[in-house]
Amino acid sequence: MTLAKGRLWRRLSYIVAVVAVLATVFAVVERATIRRVLYARTLFTGADQVQNFRRMASIFPVHTLPAAAHPAPFESGSPMSLPETYRYDGQSRSTEQFLKTTDTTGLLVLKDSQVVYEKYWRGVDAGTHWISFSLCKSFVSALVGIAVSEGSIKSIEDPVTQYLPDLRGSAYDGVRIKDILQMSSGASWNEDYSDPSSDINRFAKTFAFGGSFDAFVKTLKKDRAPGTFNRYNSMDTQVLGMLLRRVTHRSLTDYLSEKLWQPLGMDSGAEWIVDDEGSEFAAGGLNATLRDYARLGELYRRQGLWNGKQLVDANWVKASITPDAPHLQPGVRSSSDSGFGYGLQWWVPDNSGAFSGIGIYNQFIYVSADRRIVIAKISANHLYGTTNDEKSYHEEEHIALFHAIEAASEGQSP
């Protein structure tokens, strides 16, 4: 072989190798995109979601949180039985049937910090990592409170664009951080899961194809005066995630790990879904175990105090669960798109003193401080979002069940 032919052969071999590597990379990326798209297409269609919700880290890119270096498992208390029935809409309903109807995969009840009921279904167990959806918002709220306590955020009365100048000219220009925390930003939003053209379904496409979560925020329009109308808007929480990353100079995953996951002694690790730019899905991307979700509820039941250390300021906890304006109060009102009240990324369902984190498909962290109860539930309600009302949501009915569980924990009839 001549020297020239040898060089040509080496060049061809190099080109073939590069093409092969690029083809492999392209195939991997394509497979990842296909997995995400196939998953997104099943949402709110009535499809069974149990296997999807327990393996989100294999569908989407994630950042990983390690388990606590010193795990602090809950102690076991005197076991309780769930009430056989509860009352909702003037009727007696079967607890067992409701848990089945909503495709419940895990239910945990804490009384005085001890596990008094814990059960799993559909192949899920205590070690299963399950998608939080909007339970994640309550974790983000806690992180904002910590950032305020540390001085990284001077005041939630400040306009968010004081910290995020790249949002000037957007729907969030000049909007107080507090209004964003209270889902009262005034940004346009349609969270009708059954409407293919709604904002939430537009976002689902970004979610599926790996687009920028932060860039999507800028597509919203301002259509109400901030601080006047309680409209549930997942992009409000995405803005809070952007804010936290900017002021802490860290990922949400790292900040959560240091400030809450490690000091709370979380039993297991977790994953946080990110977009292709590495930004966390702040509005709903955390994946963790049922027990570790319950631990956030227990922290808030204790007013932010854990093992003698104030992890979240007690005043922040109080503000988080206190509707402080007419448009945030529980009950049907013209100034809200929900019958539940709202605090700082926590729901206040009624005037009983209880509060709750709530995620789609019936994920719950429910806290009744007066009765020293925390209830955590993970689910895959296959009917969720197939109608745009309580017929498929079952959120009000869950609160009725939780009230019955509270009563049963004290030996009372539901």
C-alpha positions as CSV (number, residue, x, y, z in Angstrom):
1,M,0.0,0.0,0.0
2,T,1.4,3.4,-1.0
3,L,1.8,6.2,1.6
4,A,-1.0,8.2,0.0
5,K,-3.4,5.3,0.0
6,G,-2.5,4.6,3.7
7,R,-3.3,8.2,4.6
8,L,-6.6,8.1,2.7
9,W,-7.5,4.8,4.4
10,R,-6.8,6.3,7.8
11,R,-8.9,9.4,7.0
12,L,-11.8,7.2,5.8
13,S,-11.5,5.1,8.9
14,Y,-11.6,8.2,11.1
15,I,-14.7,9.6,9.2
16,V,-16.5,6.2,9.6
17,A,-15.7,6.1,13.3
18,V,-17.0,9.7,13.8
19,V,-20.1,9.0,11.9
20,A,-20.7,5.8,14.0
21,V,-20.3,7.8,17.2
22,L,-22.6,10.5,16.0
23,A,-25.2,7.9,14.9
24,T,-25.0,6.3,18.3
25,V,-25.4,9.6,20.1
26,F,-28.3,10.5,17.8
27,A,-30.0,7.2,18.4
28,V,-29.7,7.6,22.2
29,V,-31.1,11.1,22.1
30,E,-33.9,10.0,19.8
31,R,-34.8,7.1,22.1
32,A,-34.9,9.4,25.1
33,T,-37.2,11.9,23.2
34,I,-39.4,9.1,22.0
35,R,-39.8,7.8,25.6
36,R,-40.7,11.2,26.8
37,V,-43.2,11.9,24.0
38,L,-44.9,8.5,24.4
39,Y,-45.2,9.2,28.2
40,A,-46.6,12.7,27.6
41,R,-49.2,11.4,25.1
42,T,-50.7,9.1,27.8
43,L,-51.4,11.9,30.3
44,F,-55.0,12.7,31.1
45,T,-56.3,10.1,28.7
46,G,-57.4,7.5,31.2
47,A,-54.3,5.3,30.7
48,D,-52.9,3.4,33.6
49,Q,-49.9,5.3,35.0
50,V,-48.5,3.2,37.8
51,Q,-45.5,2.0,35.9
52,N,-44.7,5.4,34.5
53,F,-44.9,7.2,37.9
54,R,-42.5,4.9,39.5
55,R,-39.8,5.1,36.8
56,M,-39.7,8.8,35.9
57,A,-36.0,8.9,36.3
58,S,-35.6,6.5,33.4
59,I,-37.9,8.6,31.2
60,F,-36.5,12.1,31.9
61,P,-33.0,13.5,32.7
62,V,-32.6,14.1,36.5
63,H,-30.4,15.5,39.2
64,T,-29.9,13.1,42.1
65,L,-30.1,13.8,45.8
66,P,-28.3,11.3,48.1
67,A,-30.1,9.8,51.1
68,A,-29.2,11.5,54.4
69,A,-25.8,10.6,55.8
70,H,-27.6,9.9,59.1
71,P,-31.1,8.6,58.3
72,A,-33.7,9.1,61.0
73,P,-36.5,6.6,60.3
74,F,-39.9,7.2,61.9
75,E,-40.8,5.2,65.0
76,S,-43.8,2.9,64.9
77,G,-46.8,3.9,67.0
78,S,-50.0,2.0,68.0
79,P,-51.5,0.8,64.7
80,M,-54.8,2.2,63.7
81,S,-57.3,1.0,61.2
82,L,-58.8,3.2,58.5
83,P,-62.4,4.1,58.9
84,E,-64.5,1.7,56.7
85,T,-66.6,4.7,55.5
86,Y,-66.5,8.5,55.3
87,R,-69.1,11.1,54.4
88,Y,-68.9,13.1,51.2
89,D,-71.5,15.1,49.3
90,G,-74.1,14.0,51.9
91,Q,-73.5,10.3,51.4
92,S,-71.6,7.5,53.1
93,R,-68.7,6.3,50.9
94,S,-66.5,3.2,51.1
95,T,-62.9,3.9,52.0
96,E,-61.6,0.7,50.4
97,Q,-63.5,1.5,47.2
98,F,-62.2,5.1,47.0
99,L,-58.6,4.0,47.5
100,K,-59.1,1.6,44.6
101,T,-60.9,4.1,42.4
102,T,-58.1,6.6,42.7
103,D,-55.4,4.0,42.0
104,T,-53.8,4.5,45.4
105,T,-50.3,3.1,45.6
106,G,-49.3,4.2,49.1
107,L,-50.9,5.7,52.2
108,L,-49.1,6.7,55.4
109,V,-50.5,8.1,58.6
110,L,-48.3,9.7,61.3
111,K,-49.7,10.5,64.7
112,D,-47.4,12.3,67.1
113,S,-44.5,11.7,64.7
114,Q,-45.1,7.9,64.8
115,V,-46.3,5.7,62.0
116,V,-49.7,4.4,62.9
117,Y,-50.7,3.2,59.4
118,E,-48.7,2.4,56.3
119,K,-49.7,0.3,53.3
120,Y,-48.7,0.0,49.6
121,W,-50.5,-1.4,46.5
122,R,-49.8,-2.2,42.9
123,G,-46.2,-3.4,43.4
124,V,-45.1,-0.2,45.1
125,D,-43.2,-0.4,48.5
126,A,-41.5,1.9,51.0
127,G,-38.4,2.2,48.8
128,T,-40.3,3.2,45.6
129,H,-39.5,6.6,44.3
130,W,-42.7,8.2,43.1
131,I,-43.3,11.4,41.1
132,S,-44.4,14.3,43.4
133,F,-46.1,16.5,40.8
134,S,-47.2,19.6,42.6
135,L,-46.2,18.4,46.1
136,C,-42.9,19.7,44.8
137,K,-44.3,23.2,45.1
138,S,-44.4,23.0,48.9
139,F,-40.7,22.0,49.0
140,V,-39.9,25.0,46.8
141,S,-41.8,27.3,49.1
142,A,-39.7,26.0,52.1
143,L,-36.5,26.7,50.1
144,V,-37.7,30.3,49.4
145,G,-38.4,30.8,53.1
146,I,-34.9,29.6,53.9
147,A,-33.4,31.9,51.3
148,V,-35.3,34.8,52.9
149,S,-34.0,33.8,56.4
150,E,-30.4,33.7,55.0
151,G,-30.8,37.1,53.4
152,S,-30.4,35.9,49.8
153,I,-33.8,37.3,49.2
154,K,-34.3,40.6,51.0
155,S,-38.1,40.5,51.1
156,I,-41.0,38.8,49.4
157,E,-42.4,42.3,48.9
158,D,-39.7,42.9,46.4
159,P,-40.6,42.6,42.7
160,V,-39.2,39.4,41.3
161,T,-37.5,41.3,38.4
162,Q,-35.3,42.9,41.0
163,Y,-33.5,39.5,41.1
164,L,-34.5,38.3,37.6
165,P,-34.0,41.2,35.3
166,D,-34.3,38.9,32.3
167,L,-38.1,38.6,33.1
168,R,-38.6,42.3,32.4
169,G,-41.2,42.8,29.7
170,S,-42.8,39.4,30.6
171,A,-46.0,38.7,32.5
172,Y,-43.9,38.8,35.7
173,D,-42.4,42.2,35.2
174,G,-42.8,44.1,38.5
175,V,-44.8,41.3,40.2
176,R,-44.1,40.8,43.9
177,I,-42.5,37.6,44.9
178,K,-45.3,37.2,47.5
179,D,-48.0,37.3,44.7
180,I,-46.1,34.6,42.9
181,L,-45.9,32.5,46.0
182,Q,-49.7,32.9,46.5
183,M,-50.5,31.9,42.9
184,S,-51.8,35.5,42.3
185,S,-49.2,36.7,39.8
186,G,-51.8,37.8,37.2
187,A,-50.0,35.8,34.5
188,S,-52.4,34.1,32.1
189,W,-52.8,30.4,32.5
190,N,-55.2,27.6,31.6
191,E,-54.7,24.3,33.5
192,D,-57.5,22.4,31.9
193,Y,-55.9,19.0,31.4
194,S,-58.7,17.9,29.1
195,D,-58.1,20.8,26.7
196,P,-55.3,19.9,24.2
197,S,-54.6,23.6,23.6
198,S,-54.4,24.6,27.3
199,D,-51.2,26.1,28.7
200,I,-50.6,23.0,30.8
201,N,-50.7,20.8,27.7
202,R,-48.5,23.3,25.8
203,F,-46.1,23.0,28.6
204,A,-46.4,19.2,28.4
205,K,-45.0,19.4,24.9
206,T,-42.0,21.4,26.1
207,F,-41.6,18.8,28.9
208,A,-41.7,15.9,26.4
209,F,-39.3,17.4,23.8
210,G,-36.8,18.7,26.2
211,G,-37.3,22.4,25.7
212,S,-36.3,25.1,28.2
213,F,-38.7,25.4,31.2
214,D,-37.4,28.9,31.9
215,A,-38.0,30.0,28.3
216,F,-41.6,28.7,28.5
217,V,-42.3,31.1,31.4
218,K,-41.7,34.0,29.0
219,T,-44.6,32.9,26.7
220,L,-47.3,33.8,29.2
221,K,-49.2,37.1,29.0
222,K,-50.3,39.3,31.8
223,D,-54.1,39.5,32.0
224,R,-55.0,40.5,35.6
225,A,-53.6,42.8,38.2
226,P,-51.2,40.9,40.5
227,G,-52.5,40.2,44.0
228,T,-56.2,40.2,43.1
229,F,-57.1,36.8,41.8
230,N,-56.0,33.3,42.9
231,R,-55.3,31.4,39.8
232,Y,-53.4,28.1,40.1
233,N,-50.4,28.5,37.7
234,S,-47.5,26.0,37.7
235,M,-45.3,28.6,36.0
236,D,-45.5,30.8,39.1
237,T,-43.5,28.0,40.9
238,Q,-41.1,27.7,37.9
239,V,-40.3,31.4,38.4
240,L,-39.6,30.7,42.1
241,G,-37.2,28.0,41.0
242,M,-35.5,30.5,38.7
243,L,-35.3,33.0,41.6
244,L,-33.7,30.4,43.9
245,R,-31.1,29.4,41.4
246,R,-30.2,33.0,40.8
247,V,-29.9,34.2,44.4
248,T,-28.2,31.0,45.8
249,H,-26.0,30.4,42.7
250,R,-26.8,26.7,43.1
251,S,-29.1,24.2,41.6
252,L,-32.4,23.5,43.4
253,T,-31.2,20.0,44.0
254,D,-28.1,21.0,45.8
255,Y,-29.9,23.6,47.9
256,L,-32.7,21.1,48.9
257,S,-30.1,18.5,49.8
258,E,-28.2,20.7,52.1
259,K,-31.1,22.7,53.7
260,L,-33.7,19.9,54.1
261,W,-32.9,16.5,52.8
262,Q,-29.8,15.9,55.0
263,P,-30.9,17.6,58.2
264,L,-34.3,15.9,58.1
265,G,-32.6,12.5,57.9
266,M,-34.4,11.5,54.8
267,D,-34.5,7.7,54.5
268,S,-33.9,7.5,50.8
269,G,-32.3,9.5,48.0
270,A,-34.4,11.3,45.4
271,E,-34.3,12.6,41.8
272,W,-35.4,15.9,40.4
273,I,-36.4,16.1,36.8
274,V,-34.5,18.7,34.7
275,D,-34.8,20.0,31.2
276,D,-32.1,19.6,28.6
277,E,-30.4,22.7,29.9
278,G,-30.2,21.2,33.4
279,S,-32.8,23.4,35.1
280,E,-35.1,21.6,37.5
281,F,-38.8,21.3,36.9
282,A,-39.6,23.3,40.1
283,A,-43.4,23.0,39.7
284,G,-43.5,19.2,40.0
285,G,-40.4,17.2,39.2
286,L,-39.3,15.7,42.5
287,N,-39.3,11.9,42.8
288,A,-39.1,10.5,46.3
289,T,-40.5,7.9,48.7
290,L,-43.8,8.2,50.5
291,R,-42.1,8.4,53.9
292,D,-39.9,11.3,52.7
293,Y,-42.9,13.2,51.4
294,A,-44.5,12.8,54.9
295,R,-41.4,14.2,56.5
296,L,-42.0,17.6,55.0
297,G,-45.5,17.6,56.4
298,E,-44.1,16.6,59.8
299,L,-41.6,19.4,59.7
300,Y,-44.4,21.9,59.0
301,R,-46.6,20.3,61.8
302,R,-43.6,21.1,64.1
303,Q,-43.5,24.7,62.8
304,G,-40.2,24.2,61.1
305,L,-38.4,22.9,64.1
306,W,-36.5,19.6,63.8
307,N,-34.3,18.0,66.5
308,G,-33.8,21.3,68.2
309,K,-32.9,23.2,65.0
310,Q,-35.1,25.7,63.2
311,L,-34.8,24.5,59.6
312,V,-37.6,26.7,58.3
313,D,-38.5,29.9,60.2
314,A,-41.7,29.5,62.3
315,N,-43.1,32.7,60.9
316,W,-42.6,31.5,57.4
317,V,-44.5,28.2,58.2
318,K,-47.3,30.2,59.7
319,A,-47.5,32.5,56.6
320,S,-47.3,29.5,54.3
321,I,-50.6,28.1,55.7
322,T,-52.5,31.3,56.3
323,P,-54.6,32.9,53.5
324,D,-54.1,36.6,54.2
325,A,-56.3,38.3,51.6
326,P,-60.0,37.9,50.5
327,H,-59.1,36.2,47.2
328,L,-57.1,33.5,49.1
329,Q,-59.7,32.5,51.6
330,P,-61.4,29.0,51.5
331,G,-64.8,28.8,49.9
332,V,-66.3,29.6,46.5
333,R,-65.5,33.2,45.5
334,S,-65.4,35.2,42.3
335,S,-61.7,36.1,42.9
336,S,-60.4,32.5,42.6
337,D,-60.5,29.5,40.3
338,S,-60.6,27.1,43.3
339,G,-62.9,26.5,46.3
340,F,-59.8,25.8,48.4
341,G,-57.9,28.6,50.2
342,Y,-54.2,29.2,49.5
343,G,-51.1,30.3,51.4
344,L,-47.5,30.3,50.1
345,Q,-47.6,27.2,47.8
346,W,-49.8,25.3,50.3
347,W,-53.5,24.7,50.1
348,V,-55.9,25.5,52.9
349,P,-58.9,23.3,52.0
350,D,-61.4,24.6,54.6
351,N,-61.6,26.4,58.0
352,S,-60.6,23.3,60.0
353,G,-57.0,24.4,60.5
354,A,-55.6,21.7,58.2
355,F,-53.4,22.4,55.2
356,S,-52.2,20.3,52.3
357,G,-49.7,20.0,49.5
358,I,-51.6,18.5,46.5
359,G,-50.3,17.1,43.2
360,I,-52.1,15.9,40.2
361,Y,-53.2,12.3,40.0
362,N,-53.9,12.6,43.8
363,Q,-50.6,13.0,45.5
364,F,-51.1,14.5,49.0
365,I,-49.3,15.8,52.0
366,Y,-52.0,16.6,54.5
367,V,-51.4,18.1,57.9
368,S,-53.7,18.6,60.9
369,A,-51.6,20.2,63.6
370,D,-54.4,20.3,66.1
371,R,-54.9,16.6,65.9
372,R,-51.1,16.0,65.5
373,I,-51.7,14.1,62.3
374,V,-49.8,13.9,59.0
375,I,-51.2,11.9,56.1
376,A,-49.2,11.2,52.9
377,K,-50.7,9.6,49.8
378,I,-49.4,8.6,46.4
379,S,-51.7,7.7,43.6
380,A,-52.1,7.2,39.9
381,N,-55.8,8.1,39.5
382,H,-56.2,7.1,35.8
383,L,-59.3,9.2,35.4
384,Y,-57.6,12.4,36.6
385,G,-58.0,15.3,34.2
386,T,-60.3,13.4,31.8
387,T,-62.9,15.9,33.0
388,N,-62.2,19.5,34.2
389,D,-63.9,19.0,37.6
390,E,-64.2,17.1,40.8
391,K,-65.7,14.1,38.9
392,S,-62.2,13.0,37.9
393,Y,-60.0,15.2,40.3
394,H,-61.5,13.7,43.6
395,E,-59.5,16.3,45.6
396,E,-62.4,17.6,47.7
397,E,-63.4,14.0,48.4
398,H,-59.8,13.2,49.6
399,I,-60.1,16.0,52.2
400,A,-63.4,14.4,53.4
401,L,-61.6,11.0,53.7
402,F,-58.6,12.7,55.6
403,H,-61.0,14.3,58.1
404,A,-62.5,10.8,58.7
405,I,-59.0,9.4,59.3
406,E,-58.3,12.2,61.7
407,A,-61.4,11.3,63.7
408,A,-60.6,7.6,63.6
409,S,-57.1,8.3,65.0
410,E,-58.8,9.7,68.1
411,G,-61.3,6.9,68.4
412,Q,-64.2,9.0,67.0
413,S,-66.8,8.1,64.4
414,P,-66.2,9.7,61.0
